[in-house]
Amino acid sequence: MVENSTLVLFGAKGNLARVKLIPGLFHLDESGQLPEGMKILSVGRQSSTKDEWENEIKQMLDKKFKSGYCKETFKRFVARNLYHANLPDDPEAFKKFGRKLNDKNVFSQNFAFFLSVRPTDFALIVDQLANESLLDQSTGWKRVLIEKPFGTNLESAINLQKSISKHLNEEQIYRIDHYLGKSALQNILVTRFANSILEPIWNSNYIDHIQITNHEMLGVGDRTVFYDATGALRDMIQSHLLQMMALTTMEQPKSFSPNDIRAEKIKLLESIRPIDTDEFDTHAFRAQYAAGEIKGEGRVDGYLNELESKGSVTETYAAVKIFIDNPRWNGVPIYLRTAKRLHESGTNISVKFKNADTLIGDKNNWIIFNIQPKESTSIEITTKTPGLNDDELRSTRLEGLNRVEGDESIDAYETLMLDLISGNQSRFLHVDEVKAQWRFVDPIINYWTQKKEKLDQYVSGSSDPESSKVIFEDPSQFWR
Ligand SMILES: NC(=O)c1ccc[n+]([C@@H]2O[C@H](COP(=O)([O-])OP(=O)(O)OC[C@H]3O[C@@H](n4cnc5c(N)ncnc54)[C@H](OP(=O)(O)O)[C@@H]3O)[C@@H](O)[C@H]2O)c1
């Protein structure tokens, strides 16, 4: 059973809290996962009375659970959920907040602070918590969850780390990448290490290359300002896709303890070969979506038309080639790609096997982990087409669903909030992982920033741009 604690949610009136965190906490409460005495202190920068906040929670839940929810749980949930206004013009705001939280009769002194605020506020809030002695562990454990992104490049990540580590040790810091809370990603380690059929062939002797893909049909929508300052490489590859790669390629940890799992991921990410300065154009590719047709949406605008600045060189498509310098993966290219406004949406890890050294010609063998929307594992093998022609071969797909009707459905954020209050860091990033990820991505961003030339365009609703194939190591390779 999880120890009693107080979850303090900063940014409770923000988008993430409304859409994911508060409904997620409700769902955890409904399924009996929250300790009985646990309080949730929601902190926002606007005032709300108790009744107003209760009504806001109701609206969030009505929106999320359209088919209804348990009224008894609702009563229990609002009883444990208190609101505190941290008014920006009140210099005493944090003092008042500290005094409130120190009331042991109301709040367990084990504090889990979830900072669902803008990245520029992370360090400031940690300083303010420390000033009020709210991070002092002599009265109970204190943990701080930092939302993504942790820095916008290596330098800013190091600075943020320097700032928060004045008050917190590594065991207290929970850096989120919410993909790690997805059950389909947790399944990768189990599939790899609980089945003896994969491990012997999971190496450069048998694997030709790996493709890790995240494609969306959605465009940038109303997030143009955020997106234009970020781009596809920073938004998706810097953390989500590199983490997927780490889980797919890391060595088996000594144990499945959080420290051992993270130690292996760190080793893997630190073994990424840096790209040579004259190789950027064959190791990284970027493009932008142009106007086109999207199924279900009809005609859509191109990225540059959606922006006020028509000269933007921010990519909405990014693909990179990675080599891992260790004995297992020597010479195996790993392709990471992500895009908006493609003809289909989906996240998967596709592992292509080498052609067997036999008399039968061209073969196409894959193992695919589908992460979303479907959660499944498939194997594609070459088989003979029934009939008289012995030379006619085809690809046969064996697919096993990892999620079937009736399976429990837990949102990634729910898993991670439960991890936070239970003290399990295995699905959170160690600072060394974050640094290794920026170390790989930064030089590409810098190269692209200096280049400033007009980007390749791809028609919205199409598949990968033809020119993205420039990063393939071998002409026989193709995007799945
Ligand atoms: N939304 C998503 O789906 C998503 C996905 C991945 C990561 N994230 C990350 O999650 C974080 C939150 O995202 P968001 O979309 O929810 O942002 P948001 O809508 O801007 O919400 C942030 C909230 O934090 C409040 N805030 C700032 N300082 C505060 C303080 N000292 N005390 C209490 N509240 C404070 C802000 O209040 P004011 O409005 O008064 O300033 C605002 O309501 C960001 O770091 C983002 O990068 C979000």
The ligand as an ORCA input file, in Angstrom:
! r2SCAN-3c Opt
* xyz 0 1
  N      -0.391     20.379    -22.014
  C       0.212     19.264    -22.365
  O      -0.380     18.364    -22.969
  C       1.656     19.035    -22.014
  C       2.325     17.949    -22.575
  C       3.656     17.747    -22.227
  C       4.274     18.619    -21.355
  N       3.617     19.663    -20.828
  C       4.318     20.547    -19.892
  O       3.515     20.678    -18.719
  C       3.649     21.980    -18.174
  C       2.283     22.600    -18.047
  O       1.695     22.692    -19.329
  P       0.295     23.394    -19.561
  O      -0.031     23.162    -20.991
  O      -0.684     22.974    -18.521
  O       0.693     24.937    -19.335
  P      -0.276     26.145    -18.982
  O      -1.647     25.881    -19.533
  O       0.452     27.374    -19.340
  O      -0.398     26.062    -17.394
  C       0.586     26.428    -16.497
  C      -0.126     26.973    -15.282
  O       0.811     27.173    -14.231
  C       0.390     28.306    -13.501
  N       1.457     28.775    -12.622
  C       2.609     29.402    -12.948
  N       3.319     29.688    -11.833
  C       2.599     29.235    -10.786
  C       2.782     29.255     -9.378
  N       3.861     29.810     -8.823
  N       1.832     28.716     -8.595
  C       0.730     28.147     -9.158
  N       0.485     28.099    -10.468
  C       1.416     28.636    -11.279
  C      -0.021     29.272    -14.591
  O      -0.793     30.309    -14.094
  P      -0.928     31.693    -14.950
  O      -1.726     31.331    -16.155
  O      -1.627     32.599    -13.986
  O       0.469     32.131    -15.267
  C      -0.816     28.325    -15.521
  O      -2.158     28.211    -15.122
  C       4.603     22.718    -19.110
  O       5.914     22.634    -18.572
  C       4.528     21.936    -20.420
  O       5.730     22.052    -21.146
  C       2.331     19.882    -21.139
*
